[in-house]
Amino acid sequence: MNRFELFDGGSIKALTLNGHKINFRQDEYRGFQFLITKNDREFPIVLDNNLTAEFEGLIFKLAYEILGGTLKVTCKIENTNDFDYNAQKISVRLGIDCYMQGFPQWDECLFPTMLRCEKTHFWGYFSSPGGNVLGVCSPDAVASWSLDYNRAQYGDENHVGHRIYSAVIDFFSTYRQPSRHPQNLQRLSAHETKVINFYLLQLDNTSALNKFVSDYALAPYIECENYTLEIGDKLSVSTDAEKLCILSPDNCQVDNFSTVTKTGYYKIIAEKKGKISEAIIYVRAPYEFYIKNAAKACFEAQQKPATHTESWYGFFSAFAYLKYYKDEALLRKTITQFDNLISVLYQGEKLEPDEKMLPGRIQNHAGAISVLCDAYEVTKDIKYLNYATRLGDYLMTYQASDGSYRNGDGTHYTCVIYIAKSLLELSDAEKDIYPEKSKIHFESVKAAIADLVLKKDNIETEGEQTFEDGMISCEALQIAFYALHDDTVRDSYANVAEFILKKHRCLELTEIPDARMRGATLRFWESMYDILIDRNMMISPHGWTSWKTYATYYLYLLTGKYEYLRETMDTIGTCMQCIDLESGKLRWGFVVDPSLKVNQFLSIGGGTLHERVIGEEHLDMISYWWKSDNTKIVKGFAFPHRNIVRGEYEGGCCDNDVHENFKCLEEVALNNSFVHQIGNEFKKYNCDFSATDGKIKVETTVENLYFYSETDAEILVNSLPYKVNAGLNHIKL
């Protein structure tokens, strides 16, 4: 069944494609709706009953048509003036309803998972937690796109800014655009007529995007086996293009399937019948480069005693580096500064949180537990384990009768960051020293995870309720992490973790052909709190992207499914790009939105907001220069209005959450190698591999090898013989 119904004025009231109801906005965000932006004000164009309107000499017209199971929407704009029409933007709002309010409403709500402009066309898709996928594309070039974020404010009214109304496509825009976009769509010339056709199609799954883009955008589609490679790996690009050009980081043309020899970005350009598509592959440096520079950044971008654990996450990177690399000077510096942090945040022998630290913000204490366990592992100083144990007991005072951990207001907080994972890390650290405490904390986690398995995604989160990236990824990772600890529920809990992660796919860039974002999760409200920019934007990767990486890693260990391994390594590679290859400097995250006008908090004048256009770029941290007094607790962030508040907010920000990526690197990949057999092929990561004359050889410099074999076999690892069984084997070297 395929049908549509329109409002007076031409916006879609109802749409059904192939039996699926597609929800559209019924308010001022409805669409399709033409828009003009002038002087930073958006003017909706109201169409008459003939779906036509005139505005300042421009004629607008919409037309709808069902073609099989596809909705075709034709947008026509004619400039009748004798002069070029100048505006900041000429756009159309799609009107697809993306506003996720709560369980179970969000299950069928379509999130704008991926939108992408190419020089000659546009494509992307919306998807829901329930698994619906709506493809949207145009065979015509458009200037840009943007999202209708809800009001981003943290003040006396309430905490909002965690939802999206719909999406907007810009036909023309005067804002700076990424180089992949058309660069000549800034204005509608005198007497020019612009016709843009859109096609909306309900897809069975994201695997159907290839055919959809080929059939309706008439463009080549690019797929790469891996988006992050190591030196010595081979390129592997699949496309239906007539011409394929691959450029190395030094802009030299290389062949498909050739061995990569330089770190950096490889640009892929595919052409078919005049249509051009682009992709990016990243060749990484050795992991040591990233963890070393992240540890360095721990002290250059200040770690602050603050009301938010995100303000001092850099100690994870410092301790992670010190686990594997001897550096006495760095160790002394780390211990001195970490001890100061703990003494400011927590008071007395019982290690009670200072009242200024927001005691009911329990993710702070969970974060402290995790980093204290790292400090204990590096130094073997029992005081750090004792501190962590006391905090574990304190954290349990916030555990409800249903097993969930709840904040000071009683909100379900098990999945705000990862309370249960932190306690399970503590239980692991306590086993040999305090076995009874270890058991107590394990039983606490067991109850919390049982609650998650029962509730699934019907839980709560910090701030405005929505189908929130971190809430869902932290749920999947914690269930899977616990399953690795308890064989009695291993398979059943792994199934639940897979179910949760599958729902989370609508919030992941799993299909974007761009290594800078590949596998990253979609998070759009952290810019205000982390680097004090005054508006929302999609930051992917953000530090919290690594919560999904833990989940895919644990699920690989539980199931042996190669797709989890491939995704884990691609997403790790995406997150490592927060370290600049040339300078080694740590950046905060990558903004996906192609072109946003913002007020950015810069070091000029000691920290002031400055108007800029940003898009598709890594954004710098502010903790390199925005400093606090390390002898007292600073509030986590200053809400970014025109005059940044000083005093108790001085230096307050949460940009050190980027260090979650390096905490994840240490656990998942820094000291691990992987080889996975698929038929006659072997996929390898972080090691050298060969299979000649029936002999399988692995060479690695790290301590752990995970080898998935389809049969029982004998292999050589660093020239020593090992027997492996069918399935996933862990070899401790």
C-alpha distance (Angstrom), angle and dihedral (degrees) to the residues before:
residue distance angle dihedral
M1 . . .
N2 3.81 . .
R3 3.78 123.4 .
F4 3.79 142.7 135.3
E5 3.79 135.9 -159.1
L6 3.80 124.9 -158.7
F7 3.77 135.7 -149.2
D8 3.79 119.0 -129.9
G9 3.78 100.4 -83.0
G10 3.79 95.9 42.1
S11 3.81 105.1 -87.9
I12 3.80 117.7 135.8
K13 3.79 114.0 -98.6
A14 3.80 96.6 176.7
L15 3.80 135.7 2.1
T16 3.79 131.8 -175.6
L17 3.81 120.8 -175.5
N18 3.80 121.3 -176.7
G19 3.77 89.9 -18.8
H20 3.82 94.6 -50.4
K21 3.79 119.0 119.1
I22 3.82 110.8 -135.9
N23 3.79 110.8 -156.3
F24 3.81 118.0 -136.4
R25 3.79 129.0 -171.1
Q26 3.78 115.7 -93.1
D27 3.82 96.1 -162.1
E28 3.80 138.0 59.4
Y29 3.82 89.0 -51.7
R30 3.79 93.1 61.9
G31 3.77 121.2 125.0
F32 2.87 169.6 -92.6
Q33 3.81 81.8 35.3
F34 3.80 129.2 152.0
L35 3.81 117.3 -129.2
I36 3.79 136.1 -167.9
T37 3.83 119.4 -161.4
K38 3.80 116.6 -158.5
N39 3.81 127.8 161.6
D40 3.82 88.2 -2.3
R41 3.82 90.7 -59.4
E42 3.78 121.9 119.3
F43 3.82 117.2 -138.9
P44 3.82 117.0 -164.9
I45 3.81 114.8 -145.0
V46 3.81 112.0 -132.9
L47 3.82 113.1 -146.9
D48 3.81 124.9 -151.3
N49 3.81 125.7 -129.2
N50 3.81 89.5 -78.6
L51 3.83 88.3 58.0
T52 3.79 89.9 -113.2
A53 3.82 133.5 120.3
E54 3.80 140.3 172.3
F55 3.80 123.5 -141.8
E56 3.83 124.6 171.6
G57 3.78 92.3 -27.5
L58 3.80 95.3 -43.8
I59 3.81 120.0 118.4
F60 3.80 115.1 -149.6
K61 3.81 124.4 -165.6
L62 3.81 135.0 175.1
A63 3.80 128.7 -164.4
Y64 3.81 129.8 -177.5
E65 3.79 128.8 -160.2
I66 3.79 135.0 171.5
L67 3.81 110.8 -137.0
G68 3.78 107.7 -174.6
G69 3.79 103.7 -58.5
T70 3.81 93.4 -18.7
L71 3.79 130.8 94.4
K72 3.80 112.1 -141.9
V73 3.80 115.9 -161.5
T74 3.80 119.0 -169.9
C75 3.80 117.7 -159.5
K76 3.79 115.9 -167.5
I77 3.80 127.0 -175.0
E78 3.81 122.8 -179.8
N79 3.79 124.6 -171.3
T80 3.83 107.4 -147.9
N81 3.80 92.1 177.7
D82 3.79 124.8 106.5
F83 3.80 88.2 -129.0
D84 3.79 137.7 56.6
Y85 3.79 112.4 -87.1
N86 3.78 110.8 -123.5
A87 3.80 123.5 -159.5
Q88 3.76 133.8 137.7
K89 3.79 88.8 -112.6
I90 3.78 142.2 -2.2
S91 3.79 107.3 -161.7
V92 3.76 150.2 152.6
R93 3.79 125.3 -130.8
L94 3.81 111.5 -139.8
G95 3.80 94.7 -152.2
I96 3.83 96.0 -149.3
D97 3.81 105.6 153.4
C98 3.82 109.7 -114.3
Y99 3.81 98.2 160.4
M100 3.84 107.9 127.3
Q101 3.80 108.7 -166.6
G102 3.79 108.0 162.9
F103 3.77 150.7 -44.6
P104 3.02 123.4 -23.0
Q105 3.84 96.1 3.8
W106 3.78 92.4 71.0
D107 3.79 93.5 57.7
E108 3.81 93.5 85.8
C109 3.81 97.4 25.5
L110 3.80 112.5 117.1
F111 3.79 115.5 -127.7
P112 3.86 118.7 -157.5
T113 3.80 91.1 -114.4
M114 3.79 99.1 169.0
L115 3.82 134.2 3.5
R116 3.79 120.0 172.7
C117 3.79 135.7 -179.8
E118 3.78 120.8 -154.9
K119 3.79 125.4 -175.3
T120 3.79 92.2 -99.5
H121 3.81 106.1 25.1
F122 3.79 148.2 4.9
W123 3.80 131.5 -119.9
G124 3.76 143.1 163.2
Y125 3.76 144.7 120.2
F126 3.78 144.9 -117.1
S127 3.81 119.0 -142.0
S128 3.78 139.2 -178.5
P129 3.82 136.3 -142.1
G130 3.80 86.1 -112.8
G131 3.79 91.0 61.7
N132 3.82 103.4 -102.5
V133 3.80 114.2 145.0
L134 3.81 121.8 -164.7
G135 3.79 115.3 -169.2
V136 3.81 117.2 -150.0
C137 3.79 123.2 -174.8
S138 3.78 145.7 147.6
P139 3.80 129.1 -153.7
D140 3.81 86.4 -149.0
A141 3.80 127.8 84.3
V142 3.81 117.5 -106.4
A143 3.79 127.9 -174.9
S144 3.80 102.0 -127.6
W145 3.80 148.3 -47.1
S146 3.80 138.7 -123.5
L147 3.79 140.5 -176.0
D148 3.81 130.1 -120.3
Y149 3.81 99.6 -125.2
N150 3.77 115.1 -170.9
R151 3.79 118.0 -112.6
A152 3.79 110.5 -59.1
Q153 3.77 105.5 -145.3
Y154 3.78 134.7 139.0
G155 3.75 107.0 -171.8
D156 3.77 146.2 98.0
E157 3.83 95.6 -44.9
N158 3.79 103.1 57.1
H159 3.79 143.5 -64.7
V160 3.79 108.4 -81.6
G161 3.75 139.7 149.0
H162 3.82 99.7 92.0
R163 3.81 98.9 109.3
I164 3.81 139.6 68.8
Y165 3.81 125.2 -142.2
S166 3.80 101.0 -164.1
A167 3.82 144.8 -54.8
V168 3.81 134.9 -85.1
I169 3.81 129.2 -151.9
D170 3.81 116.9 -152.7
F171 3.80 114.7 -144.7
F172 3.80 90.0 -176.2
S173 3.79 129.7 15.4
T174 3.80 135.2 171.1
Y175 3.83 91.6 -158.3
R176 3.80 120.4 105.8
Q177 3.82 110.4 -91.5
P178 3.82 134.2 -160.4
S179 3.80 113.4 -90.9
R180 3.81 91.0 -111.5
H181 3.82 90.0 64.5
P182 3.81 124.3 81.0
Q183 3.81 107.6 -85.6
N184 3.81 98.0 -160.3
L185 3.82 101.5 63.6
Q186 3.79 100.4 95.1
R187 3.79 102.0 116.1
L188 3.79 143.5 6.3
S189 3.81 107.6 -108.8
A190 3.79 123.9 -133.3
H191 3.83 110.8 -72.7
E192 3.81 90.6 -1.8
T193 3.81 119.4 144.9
K194 3.79 118.5 -153.8
V195 3.82 120.6 -162.6
I196 3.80 119.7 -173.1
N197 3.80 121.5 -178.3
F198 3.79 122.0 -159.0
Y199 3.79 127.3 -166.2
L200 3.80 123.6 -157.8
L201 3.81 118.1 -167.4
Q202 3.79 132.4 171.7
L203 3.82 105.6 -127.3
D204 3.79 127.7 -156.2
N205 3.81 90.1 -133.3
T206 3.79 140.8 -33.5
S207 3.82 90.6 -79.8
A208 3.82 86.0 73.9
L209 3.83 91.7 63.1
N210 3.80 90.8 88.6
K211 3.79 94.2 61.4
F212 3.81 92.8 37.3
V213 3.81 93.4 56.3
S214 3.79 91.8 43.5
D215 3.83 94.2 48.5
Y216 3.79 100.6 40.8
A217 3.81 108.2 21.3
L218 3.82 87.5 37.9
A219 3.80 87.4 -141.8
P220 3.80 136.5 128.9
Y221 3.79 117.0 -97.5
I222 3.81 121.5 -142.1
E223 3.79 125.5 -153.0
C224 3.80 125.9 174.6
E225 3.78 125.6 -162.3
N226 3.80 90.1 -136.0
Y227 3.78 130.2 8.3
T228 3.80 95.1 -161.0
L229 3.81 117.4 52.7
E230 3.80 136.1 176.9
I231 3.79 126.3 -132.7
G232 3.81 105.7 -80.5
D233 3.81 95.5 30.5
K234 3.78 120.8 120.5
L235 3.78 125.6 -116.7
S236 3.78 113.6 -117.8
V237 3.81 115.4 -173.0
S238 3.80 123.5 170.2
T239 3.81 120.7 -164.9
D240 3.78 143.2 144.3
A241 3.82 90.0 -134.7
E242 3.78 124.5 132.2
K243 3.81 91.2 -142.2
L244 3.81 128.1 30.4
C245 3.80 125.8 -170.8
I246 3.82 123.0 -177.3
L247 3.80 118.6 -169.9
S248 3.80 123.0 -163.3
P249 3.84 123.2 -138.8
D250 3.82 89.2 -90.0
N251 3.83 89.6 51.3
C252 3.81 96.3 -106.8
Q253 3.79 118.9 140.9
V254 3.80 115.1 -113.5
D255 3.79 133.3 -176.2
N256 3.77 127.0 -106.8
F257 3.82 111.5 -101.0
S258 3.82 90.7 23.0
T259 3.81 121.1 134.4
V260 3.79 115.8 -98.5
T261 3.79 115.8 -125.4
K262 3.81 104.3 171.5
T263 3.78 132.5 62.5
G264 3.78 118.3 -126.6
Y265 3.79 137.7 53.6
Y266 3.80 124.9 -21.4
K267 3.80 111.7 -160.5
I268 3.80 119.4 -147.8
I269 3.82 121.0 -159.2
A270 3.80 119.0 -172.4
E271 3.80 124.3 -173.3
K272 3.81 132.2 -168.6
K273 3.80 126.6 167.0
G274 3.79 92.2 -21.1
K275 3.82 94.8 -47.4
I276 3.81 118.3 119.0
S277 3.81 128.2 -157.5
E278 3.79 127.3 -178.9
A279 3.79 137.3 -156.7
I280 3.82 137.2 177.6
I281 3.81 130.6 -142.0
Y282 3.81 122.1 -168.6
V283 3.81 123.3 -145.0
R284 3.77 107.1 -158.3
A285 3.78 132.7 -147.4
P286 3.83 120.2 -123.1
Y287 3.80 110.7 -65.8
E288 3.81 89.9 -115.3
F289 3.82 88.6 70.0
Y290 3.81 91.9 59.6
I291 3.79 99.2 43.1
K292 3.81 91.5 45.5
N293 3.79 93.1 52.1
A294 3.81 92.1 43.3
A295 3.81 88.7 54.0
K296 3.80 89.3 49.2
A297 3.80 90.1 50.8
C298 3.81 89.4 54.5
F299 3.80 87.2 76.6
E300 3.78 101.2 30.1
A301 3.82 94.0 51.0
Q302 3.78 99.1 47.1
Q303 3.82 124.0 -113.6
K304 3.79 106.2 -140.8
P305 3.80 133.6 -156.7
A306 3.77 94.6 -123.1
T307 3.78 147.0 152.7
H308 3.82 88.5 -103.4
T309 3.79 126.8 62.6
E310 3.81 88.6 -144.5
S311 3.81 87.5 72.8
W312 3.82 93.7 68.7
Y313 3.81 104.4 30.5
G314 3.81 90.1 118.9
F315 3.80 90.6 85.7
F316 3.80 87.3 71.8
S317 3.80 89.0 63.5
A318 3.80 93.8 45.3
F319 3.80 94.1 50.8
A320 3.82 91.9 41.6
Y321 3.79 90.1 56.0
L322 3.81 92.3 45.9
K323 3.81 91.7 54.0
Y324 3.80 90.2 69.0
Y325 3.81 108.2 20.1
K326 3.80 126.0 57.1
D327 3.80 113.1 -128.8
E328 3.79 114.4 147.9
A329 3.79 94.9 -176.4
L330 3.79 92.2 52.6
L331 3.80 90.8 45.4
R332 3.81 92.2 54.3
K333 3.79 91.4 46.6
T334 3.80 92.2 48.1
I335 3.81 94.2 49.0
T336 3.81 93.2 46.8
Q337 3.78 94.2 51.0
F338 3.81 94.6 39.6
D339 3.81 92.4 50.8
N340 3.80 89.0 51.5
L341 3.80 90.8 50.7
I342 3.81 93.3 51.7
S343 3.82 92.3 46.0
V344 3.81 91.3 53.8
L345 3.82 95.7 44.7
Y346 3.80 98.6 42.2
Q347 3.79 129.4 40.8
G348 3.82 133.2 -148.3
E349 3.80 133.9 -10.8
K350 3.79 92.4 -56.0
L351 3.79 88.7 57.6
E352 3.80 93.5 -130.0
P353 3.80 114.0 -177.7
D354 3.77 114.8 -107.7
E355 3.82 110.4 -108.9
K356 3.79 89.4 -122.0
M357 3.81 88.3 60.8
L358 3.83 92.8 68.9
P359 3.84 98.5 -113.4
G360 3.82 92.5 -157.0
R361 3.81 91.7 58.3
I362 3.78 88.6 91.7
Q363 3.80 97.1 -179.6
N364 3.82 85.9 72.5
H365 3.79 90.6 62.9
A366 3.79 92.9 42.8
G367 3.80 89.0 53.3
A368 3.80 90.0 49.1
I369 3.81 90.3 51.5
S370 3.80 92.1 53.1
V371 3.80 95.2 48.9
L372 3.82 91.9 43.4
C373 3.81 88.3 55.6
D374 3.81 88.4 52.1
A375 3.81 90.4 49.5
Y376 3.80 89.9 51.3
E377 3.81 92.3 48.8
V378 3.81 91.8 51.8
T379 3.83 100.3 40.3
K380 3.84 102.0 26.0
D381 3.81 85.1 -141.1
I382 3.81 105.5 149.9
K383 3.80 92.7 -149.8
Y384 3.81 90.0 76.0
L385 3.79 92.2 53.3
N386 3.81 89.6 46.7
Y387 3.81 90.2 52.2
A388 3.80 90.7 49.2
T389 3.79 92.2 48.2
R390 3.80 91.9 52.3
L391 3.78 90.6 49.1
G392 3.79 89.9 48.4
D393 3.79 89.4 56.5
Y394 3.80 90.0 46.6
L395 3.79 91.4 50.3
M396 3.79 90.8 53.4
T397 3.82 89.2 61.7
Y398 3.83 84.9 71.7
Q399 3.82 93.0 55.1
A400 3.81 114.5 112.6
S401 3.79 127.2 -144.4
D402 3.81 90.9 -99.0
G403 3.82 89.8 59.9
S404 3.80 97.0 -106.1
Y405 3.79 123.6 128.7
R406 3.79 109.9 -125.3
N407 3.77 131.8 -167.2
G408 3.78 125.4 -122.1
D409 3.81 90.5 -80.3
G410 3.80 93.8 50.6
T411 3.82 96.5 -105.6
H412 3.83 117.6 149.1
Y413 3.84 102.1 -100.1
T414 3.81 105.6 163.6
C415 3.80 88.3 111.7
V416 3.79 99.6 40.8
I417 3.78 94.8 111.1
Y418 3.83 99.5 -34.2
I419 3.78 114.6 -60.8
A420 3.81 94.9 169.3
K421 3.82 94.7 47.4
S422 3.80 90.5 53.4
L423 3.80 91.4 51.3
L424 3.80 90.8 46.8
E425 3.82 89.4 51.9
L426 3.80 86.5 52.7
S427 3.80 92.3 49.2
D428 3.80 89.7 52.2
A429 3.82 91.2 50.4
E430 3.83 92.4 48.5
K431 3.82 97.9 50.6
D432 3.79 98.7 97.0
I433 3.80 98.6 32.1
Y434 3.81 104.8 34.5
P435 3.81 106.8 16.3
E436 3.81 94.3 168.6
K437 3.79 92.5 51.4
S438 3.79 88.6 46.2
K439 3.79 90.3 55.7
I440 3.82 92.7 47.2
H441 3.78 92.6 51.9
F442 3.81 91.6 43.9
E443 3.81 91.1 53.8
S444 3.80 89.4 50.0
V445 3.81 90.2 53.9
K446 3.79 91.2 45.1
A447 3.81 90.2 58.6
A448 3.80 92.5 45.9
I449 3.80 93.1 51.3
A450 3.80 92.1 46.3
D451 3.80 86.9 56.1
L452 3.82 91.0 51.9
V453 3.79 92.3 48.5
L454 3.80 89.2 52.2
K455 3.80 97.0 45.2
K456 3.83 98.2 35.5
D457 3.82 106.8 -179.9
N458 3.80 94.7 -12.7
I459 3.81 91.6 100.3
E460 3.80 138.1 104.6
T461 3.78 136.9 -109.5
E462 3.79 142.8 -165.9
G463 3.79 116.6 -71.9
E464 3.78 124.5 -6.3
Q465 3.80 112.4 10.7
T466 3.78 114.7 -112.5
F467 3.80 140.5 127.5
E468 3.75 86.5 -71.0
D469 3.78 123.2 -161.4
G470 3.80 96.5 -135.7
M471 3.79 95.9 40.5
I472 3.80 91.0 57.8
S473 3.81 99.8 37.1
C474 3.82 91.1 47.3
E475 3.78 89.5 50.7
A476 3.80 92.2 52.4
L477 3.81 93.8 45.5
Q478 3.81 94.6 47.4
I479 3.79 94.5 48.7
A480 3.82 90.6 47.9
F481 3.82 92.8 44.7
Y482 3.78 90.7 52.6
A483 3.83 90.9 46.7
L484 3.82 88.1 59.9
H485 3.81 87.7 57.8
D486 3.82 99.9 46.2
D487 3.80 119.8 50.9
T488 3.80 91.5 -172.5
V489 3.80 91.1 71.3
R490 3.80 100.1 21.0
D491 3.80 98.7 116.5
S492 3.79 98.7 34.5
Y493 3.80 93.8 47.8
A494 3.81 91.1 44.7
N495 3.81 87.5 56.7
V496 3.80 90.9 52.4
A497 3.81 91.8 47.6
E498 3.81 89.0 51.7
F499 3.81 90.1 49.5
I500 3.80 91.4 51.7
L501 3.80 93.6 45.6
K502 3.80 91.0 49.3
K503 3.81 89.1 57.0
H504 3.80 88.5 48.9
R505 3.83 91.8 58.3
C506 3.81 90.9 90.5
L507 3.82 86.4 67.3
E508 3.82 96.3 51.6
L509 3.78 133.7 84.4
T510 3.79 93.3 -133.7
E511 3.82 94.8 143.3
I512 3.79 104.0 40.3
P513 3.84 111.4 115.9
D514 3.79 92.5 -140.5
A515 3.81 124.1 99.1
R516 3.80 91.4 -154.1
M517 3.82 89.1 69.6
R518 3.81 105.9 14.5
G519 3.81 111.5 136.8
A520 3.82 93.4 -1.3
T521 3.77 119.7 139.7
L522 3.78 122.8 -117.8
R523 3.79 111.2 -109.3
F524 3.78 120.5 160.6
W525 3.81 113.9 168.8
E526 3.81 104.7 56.7
S527 3.83 97.5 87.9
M528 3.80 91.8 80.8
Y529 3.79 94.5 53.7
D530 3.79 101.2 32.4
I531 3.82 105.7 43.1
L532 3.84 99.9 4.5
I533 3.80 98.5 -117.5
D534 3.78 108.7 158.2
R535 3.81 100.4 -125.5
N536 3.77 143.6 44.8
M537 3.79 124.1 -94.7
M538 3.79 136.6 163.5
I539 3.81 108.5 -94.4
S540 3.79 110.1 -168.1
P541 2.92 115.9 -170.8
H542 3.76 100.2 30.5
G543 3.80 122.8 159.3
W544 3.78 88.8 -95.1
T545 3.82 91.1 60.8
S546 3.80 85.5 83.3
W547 3.79 90.7 67.3
K548 3.79 86.6 72.5
T549 3.81 90.0 46.3
Y550 3.80 90.9 58.1
A551 3.80 88.0 51.8
T552 3.82 95.5 51.7
Y553 3.82 90.6 44.2
Y554 3.79 93.7 51.3
L555 3.80 90.7 45.3
Y556 3.79 89.8 52.6
L557 3.80 89.6 53.9
L558 3.81 89.7 47.7
T559 3.81 99.7 43.9
G560 3.80 108.6 18.1
K561 3.81 90.0 -135.1
Y562 3.79 109.8 157.3
E563 3.81 94.8 -145.1
Y564 3.80 89.7 66.3
L565 3.81 90.8 52.7
R566 3.80 94.2 47.1
E567 3.78 91.6 48.4
T568 3.80 92.1 46.6
M569 3.79 92.8 54.3
D570 3.81 94.7 43.3
T571 3.80 91.6 50.3
I572 3.81 92.7 46.3
G573 3.81 86.4 53.2
T574 3.80 91.3 50.2
C575 3.80 91.8 51.7
M576 3.81 93.6 46.7
Q577 3.79 88.6 63.5
C578 3.79 86.9 77.1
I579 3.82 82.1 83.8
D580 3.80 109.1 72.7
L581 3.81 109.3 -127.3
E582 3.80 94.8 -142.7
S583 3.79 102.9 42.8
G584 3.79 101.8 21.6
K585 3.80 88.2 -132.2
L586 3.78 119.0 149.5
R587 3.81 116.9 -121.1
W588 3.81 123.8 -163.4
G589 3.81 103.1 -129.2
F590 3.79 147.0 -50.4
V591 3.80 122.7 -89.0
V592 3.82 112.2 -140.6
D593 3.82 97.5 -169.8
P594 3.81 105.5 100.1
S595 3.80 99.9 -142.2
L596 3.80 126.4 10.2
K597 3.78 130.1 166.4
V598 3.80 106.1 -142.3
N599 3.78 144.0 158.6
Q600 3.79 102.4 -117.7
F601 3.81 123.3 -159.8
L602 3.81 106.4 -123.8
S603 3.80 134.4 176.0
I604 3.81 92.4 -112.3
G605 3.80 109.4 122.3
G606 3.79 91.9 4.7
G607 3.79 92.3 -58.7
T608 3.80 125.9 -21.6
L609 3.79 137.6 155.5
H610 3.80 118.0 -100.7
E611 3.80 128.8 -174.3
R612 3.80 113.1 -113.8
V613 3.79 140.9 154.1
I614 3.80 111.8 -126.1
G615 3.78 134.7 172.6
E616 3.82 145.2 147.0
E617 3.79 93.4 11.0
H618 3.78 143.1 106.2
L619 3.80 112.6 -96.4
D620 3.80 122.2 -142.1
M621 3.77 125.5 -118.1
I622 3.78 117.7 -112.7
S623 3.82 97.1 -151.5
Y624 3.79 89.0 83.6
W625 3.81 86.6 76.1
W626 3.85 108.3 4.9
K627 3.82 99.2 85.8
S628 3.78 136.2 -179.6
D629 3.80 135.3 -158.2
N630 3.82 104.7 -90.7
T631 3.80 92.8 -154.3
K632 3.80 94.6 69.4
I633 3.77 140.9 35.3
V634 3.79 115.9 -90.0
K635 3.78 123.1 -157.6
G636 3.79 109.5 -102.5
F637 3.78 96.8 -112.6
A638 3.78 143.3 -12.4
F639 3.77 112.8 -122.0
P640 3.82 103.4 -113.3
H641 3.76 106.5 -116.9
R642 3.77 122.0 145.4
N643 3.81 95.1 -79.1
I644 3.80 110.3 43.0
V645 3.82 110.2 -135.8
R646 3.80 114.2 -117.1
G647 3.79 128.7 -168.8
E648 3.80 110.8 60.4
Y649 3.82 89.6 10.1
E650 3.82 95.3 53.1
G651 3.80 106.7 130.2
G652 3.78 93.2 0.1
C653 3.81 114.3 148.5
C654 3.80 140.0 120.4
D655 3.80 103.2 -133.7
N656 3.81 93.3 120.0
D657 3.80 87.5 78.5
V658 3.83 84.1 91.3
H659 3.82 86.3 80.7
E660 3.80 89.8 74.3
N661 3.81 84.4 80.5
F662 3.79 90.8 62.2
K663 3.79 94.8 42.2
C664 3.80 84.0 55.7
L665 3.82 92.4 45.8
E666 3.80 90.6 55.3
E667 3.80 93.8 50.9
V668 3.80 98.9 38.8
A669 3.80 111.3 30.7
L670 3.81 117.5 -2.9
N671 3.81 94.5 83.9
N672 3.81 98.7 21.4
S673 3.79 134.6 88.2
F674 3.79 124.7 -167.9
V675 3.80 135.3 -158.3
H676 3.80 119.1 178.1
Q677 3.79 125.5 -173.8
I678 3.81 120.7 -144.1
G679 3.80 109.0 175.5
N680 3.79 106.9 -59.0
E681 3.80 92.8 -15.5
F682 3.79 128.0 89.4
K683 3.81 120.2 -158.6
K684 3.79 113.6 -154.9
Y685 3.80 134.6 -167.9
N686 3.80 129.7 -174.3
C687 3.79 94.6 -2.5
D688 3.80 143.7 66.5
F689 3.79 117.9 -102.2
S690 3.78 137.5 -173.6
A691 3.79 135.5 171.1
T692 3.80 113.4 -169.1
D693 3.79 131.7 149.4
G694 3.78 89.4 3.2
K695 3.81 92.4 -59.2
I696 3.79 118.3 123.3
K697 3.80 113.6 -154.2
V698 3.79 130.0 -175.7
E699 3.79 124.7 -173.9
T700 3.79 118.3 -168.3
T701 3.79 138.9 156.0
V702 3.82 96.2 -152.8
E703 3.80 132.0 86.2
N704 3.80 102.8 -117.6
L705 3.79 130.7 56.9
Y706 3.79 121.3 -174.9
F707 3.79 108.1 -163.1
Y708 3.80 120.8 -176.0
S709 3.80 111.3 -162.1
E710 3.78 127.8 -179.2
T711 3.81 90.6 -149.0
D712 3.78 139.6 21.9
A713 3.79 105.1 -81.3
E714 3.78 147.2 162.6
I715 3.78 118.6 -120.3
L716 3.80 138.4 175.9
V717 3.79 117.9 -127.1
N718 3.79 115.0 -172.9
S719 3.84 85.4 -16.4
L720 3.82 92.9 -56.6
P721 3.84 121.0 115.9
Y722 3.81 121.6 -116.3
K723 3.77 132.9 173.7
V724 3.80 117.8 -136.0
N725 3.77 128.7 -167.6
A726 3.78 127.6 -140.8
G727 3.80 106.6 -79.3
L728 3.79 131.6 29.0
N729 3.81 116.1 -20.6
H730 3.80 126.5 -169.0
I731 3.80 113.2 -151.2
K732 3.80 117.0 -169.6
L733 3.79 107.5 -152.3
